[in-house]
């Protein structure tokens, strides 16, 4: 018997992708519910060959489902996730609301699967930031083997990370720039077409943004709080797919070939690393794919034990919807989803 599953935020980019991936991986679903705000009641979304009408979150009885996947704002999740968890189902939340809560596990299944065992504290599991998710999949095997001392990361984040409005803005500006001139920015602070913006989120007092802080806070929670990590997050005119330039310094001597083989053998990773003009991955090629891709693996000769690499993933998949579904699969494999008796 399958589970009764609700996807909250079903009309958004990530919510739709959650529905797609649940069907794609044949997750055992007995009944699917698409949940949205009142303005989207009755809107149709796809689940495999089914068409599902959205239901009102305010009226839905969450005690009737076993598992809830959330793709909503942090403020909405702060209000609703505790109420949903108290009603019985486990909530897998994609917002930033619960990631640093000490009683909520923050999980990437390839990195810290055992943390799922204490999800019952609040019946909430947090999904990490899209850029953190792909980063930690690449860092974990290297840290386990060589012990990361310091990491310097620059991100190249696609506009889909800002939702449909971000994608529409890039499309409209790109189309119009050759006609009447680029349309004024609305979603982004500056023109995104034919440009890059070294700012995502909001500034903190230390000059970093909250997006950058999320990456080191979440990496510390999932891997090791002793890793020194500095980040610059950049929005780029790419529709889907986040890329990261990663420079690592280790405590232990690192061998480039050993690191490459270690990454090849690690779960959730594919290494594409040939030293020719096409021997690396780009976000275009990663779009629609499940794994995290690693390229440009090379020694950093400026430090005693250093390595540089290029990390790419589909941010709507591994960075969000796929990771949430993989957490659901982990819960299922460990028998941690409590099924309610059918009425």
HUQUI-V729492 format. One record per residue. N is the residue number from 1. RES is the residue in one letter. PHI is phi as a letter, one per 20 degrees, with the letter a starting at -180 (* if undefined). NEAR is the number of other ideal C-beta (glycine too) atoms within 8 Angstrom. Layout:
BEGIN
n: (N;N)
res: (RES;RES)
phi: (PHI;PHI)
near: (NEAR;NEAR)
END
This chain:
BEGIN
n: (1;2;3;4;5;6;7;8;9;10;11;12;13;14;15;16;17;18;19;20;21;22;23;24;25;26;27;28;29;30;31;32;33;34;35;36;37;38;39;40;41;42;43;44;45;46;47;48;49;50;51;52;53;54;55;56;57;58;59;60;61;62;63;64;65;66;67;68;69;70;71;72;73;74;75;76;77;78;79;80;81;82;83;84;85;86;87;88;89;90;91;92;93;94;95;96;97;98;99;100;101;102;103;104;105;106;107;108;109;110;111;112;113;114;115;116;117;118;119;120;121;122;123;124;125;126;127;128;129;130;131;132;133;134;135;136;137;138;139;140;141;142;143;144;145;146;147;148;149;150;151;152;153;154;155;156;157;158;159;160;161;162;163;164;165;166;167;168;169;170;171;172;173;174;175;176;177;178;179;180;181;182;183;184;185;186;187;188;189;190;191;192;193;194;195;196;197;198;199;200;201;202;203;204;205;206;207;208;209;210;211;212;213;214;215;216;217;218;219;220;221;222;223;224;225;226;227;228;229;230;231;232;233;234;235;236;237;238;239;240;241;242;243;244;245;246;247;248;249;250;251;252;253;254;255;256;257;258;259;260;261;262;263;264;265;266;267;268;269;270;271;272;273;274;275;276;277;278;279;280;281;282;283;284;285;286;287;288;289;290;291;292;293;294;295;296;297;298;299;300;301;302;303;304;305;306;307;308;309;310;311;312;313;314;315;316;317;318;319;320;321;322;323;324;325;326;327;328;329;330;331;332;333;334;335;336;337;338;339;340;341;342;343)
res: (X;X;X;X;X;X;X;X;X;X;X;X;X;X;X;X;X;X;X;X;X;X;X;X;X;X;X;X;X;X;X;X;X;X;X;X;X;X;X;X;X;X;X;X;X;X;X;X;X;X;X;X;X;X;X;X;X;X;X;X;X;X;X;X;X;X;X;X;X;X;X;X;X;X;X;X;X;X;X;X;X;X;X;X;X;X;X;X;X;X;X;X;X;X;X;X;X;X;X;X;X;X;X;X;X;X;X;X;X;X;X;X;X;X;X;X;X;X;X;X;X;X;X;X;X;X;X;X;X;X;X;X;X;X;X;X;X;X;X;X;X;X;X;X;X;X;X;X;X;X;X;X;X;X;X;X;X;X;X;X;X;X;X;X;X;X;X;X;X;X;X;X;X;X;X;X;X;X;X;X;X;X;X;X;X;X;X;X;X;X;X;X;X;X;X;X;X;X;X;X;X;X;X;X;X;X;X;X;X;X;X;X;X;X;X;X;X;X;X;X;X;X;X;X;X;X;X;X;X;X;X;X;X;X;X;X;X;X;X;X;X;X;X;X;X;X;X;X;X;X;X;X;X;X;X;X;X;X;X;X;X;X;X;X;X;X;X;X;X;X;X;X;X;X;X;X;X;X;X;X;X;X;X;X;X;X;X;X;X;X;X;X;X;X;X;X;X;X;X;X;X;X;X;X;X;X;X;X;X;X;X;X;X;X;X;X;X;X;X;X;X;X;X;X;X;X;X;X;X;X;X;X;X;X;X;X;X;X;X;X;X;X;X)
phi: (*;e;e;e;c;d;d;e;n;f;e;e;g;f;f;f;f;g;f;f;f;g;f;f;e;l;f;f;d;e;b;d;c;e;d;b;f;g;f;d;g;n;f;e;c;e;c;m;e;e;d;d;e;f;d;e;g;f;d;f;e;f;f;e;c;e;b;c;d;d;c;c;f;f;f;f;f;g;f;e;g;f;f;f;f;f;f;p;f;e;d;d;d;e;e;e;f;d;f;d;f;f;d;c;f;d;c;d;g;f;d;c;f;f;f;f;f;d;f;f;f;c;l;c;c;e;e;f;g;g;f;f;g;f;f;f;f;f;f;g;f;f;f;f;e;d;m;f;e;b;c;d;c;d;d;c;e;f;f;f;f;e;n;f;f;f;f;f;f;f;f;f;f;f;f;e;f;e;d;d;o;f;f;f;f;c;f;d;f;c;g;e;f;l;b;c;c;e;a;c;n;b;f;e;f;e;n;e;e;f;f;f;f;g;f;f;f;f;f;f;f;e;d;a;f;e;f;e;c;c;c;c;d;c;e;c;f;c;f;c;o;e;c;b;e;c;d;c;c;d;f;e;g;d;d;g;f;f;f;f;f;f;f;f;e;e;f;m;d;c;e;c;b;d;e;c;f;c;e;b;d;c;f;f;f;e;f;n;e;e;f;e;d;c;c;l;f;b;f;d;f;e;c;f;c;c;b;d;b;c;c;c;b;f;f;f;e;f;f;b;f;f;f;f;f;f;f;f;f;f;g;f;f;e;m;d;e;e;e;e;f;f;f)
near: (4;7;13;13;16;15;16;14;13;17;11;10;10;12;18;12;13;15;16;10;12;16;11;6;8;5;12;8;12;7;8;12;12;16;13;16;6;7;5;10;9;6;9;8;13;10;12;5;2;7;7;13;8;15;11;11;11;5;5;10;5;12;8;7;14;12;14;14;16;15;16;11;6;8;7;9;14;8;8;12;15;9;9;13;13;7;9;10;14;15;12;13;14;13;12;6;11;13;14;8;9;4;5;13;10;15;17;11;11;10;11;10;9;5;11;14;7;7;15;6;7;12;12;14;15;13;13;15;12;12;16;13;16;17;14;15;16;15;15;12;12;16;12;5;10;12;8;14;9;9;14;8;14;9;14;12;13;12;14;12;14;10;10;7;9;14;13;9;15;13;8;9;14;10;8;11;10;4;6;3;6;8;8;4;11;6;9;13;5;7;9;14;10;6;8;8;12;6;9;12;10;5;7;9;3;4;5;9;12;9;11;13;10;14;17;11;10;15;15;11;9;14;11;7;5;4;14;7;12;8;11;9;15;12;13;10;10;11;9;10;15;16;13;14;9;14;11;14;11;14;7;8;7;13;6;10;6;9;14;11;8;11;14;8;6;11;4;10;15;7;11;10;11;7;4;5;3;5;9;10;10;9;14;7;8;13;10;5;10;7;9;13;15;16;13;8;13;8;8;11;5;4;7;4;12;14;15;12;12;12;13;16;17;15;17;11;14;15;16;16;15;13;15;14;14;9;14;15;11;12;14;12;6;8;5;11;11;7;7;10;4;3;3)
END
